[in-house]
C-alpha cells in the first residue's frame, strides 16, 4: 500500500525561513571568529576577549534555532511516518513543492559551507592561541629563572645549571 505524499507549503515556507535564519546566524558566527583571529594575530587581548563574548552570544542564539530545527524535524517525521532523528533533506523534500525543495537544498549547502569555514577558522584561532600561550609560558620561565621544559630536550639528558637569573633592572641607590 503506497501513499502519495502531498506537498505541505507551510512546512516548506517554515523550513526556508528557518534555513535563512541559520545562515544569518552562521555568518555572524564566522564574522566573530574571523575578527577574533585578526585580534589574536595583532595581540589585542581586549579584542580577543570581546570576540569571545560575541561568539558565546551567537552560540546562545543558535540554541534557539536548534530547538526550532527539532520542531521542524518532528513535524516532518510525523508527516513521513518516520522518527524525527532520521529525517534527511531528501526525505523532507518529499513534503515540499519543487521550488521549495530546490531553495532548501541551496540554502542547506550554503549553510554547510559557512559552518565548515567557521570550523576551519576556529581551529586556526585555537592553534594561534596555543602558540601564543606556549611562547608566553617560555618567556615567563626565562624571566623567572625557572628551567625551561618546553622547546628542546637537552643533548645529554641534563640541563646545564644556570649561572644567575636574568635581571631586567640592575639599579643601586
Rosetta blueprint (number, residue, H / E / L):
1 X L
2 X L
3 X L
4 X L
5 X L
6 X L
7 X L
8 X L
9 X H
10 X H
11 X H
12 X H
13 X H
14 X H
15 X H
16 X H
17 X H
18 X H
19 X H
20 X H
21 X H
22 X H
23 X H
24 X H
25 X H
26 X H
27 X H
28 X H
29 X H
30 X H
31 X H
32 X H
33 X H
34 X H
35 X H
36 X H
37 X H
38 X H
39 X H
40 X H
41 X H
42 X L
43 X L
44 X L
45 X H
46 X H
47 X H
48 X H
49 X H
50 X H
51 X H
52 X H
53 X H
54 X H
55 X H
56 X H
57 X H
58 X H
59 X H
60 X H
61 X H
62 X H
63 X H
64 X H
65 X H
66 X H
67 X H
68 X H
69 X H
70 X H
71 X H
72 X H
73 X H
74 X H
75 X H
76 X H
77 X H
78 X H
79 X H
80 X H
81 X L
82 X L
83 X L
84 X H
85 X H
86 X H
87 X L
88 X L
89 X H
90 X H
91 X H
92 X H
93 X H
94 X L
95 X L
96 X L
97 X L
98 X H
99 X H
100 X H
101 X H
102 X H
103 X H
104 X H
105 X H
106 X H
107 X H
108 X H
109 X H
110 X H
111 X H
112 X H
113 X H
114 X H
115 X H
116 X H
117 X H
118 X H
119 X H
120 X H
121 X H
122 X H
123 X H
124 X H
125 X H
126 X H
127 X H
128 X H
129 X H
130 X H
131 X H
132 X H
133 X H
134 X H
135 X H
136 X H
137 X H
138 X H
139 X H
140 X H
141 X H
142 X H
143 X H
144 X H
145 X L
146 X L
147 X L
148 X L
149 X L
150 X L
151 X L
152 X L
153 X L
154 X L
155 X L
156 X L
157 X L
158 X L
159 X L
160 X L
161 X L
162 X L
163 X L
164 X L
165 X L
166 X L
167 X L
168 X L
169 X L
170 X L
171 X L
172 X L
173 X L
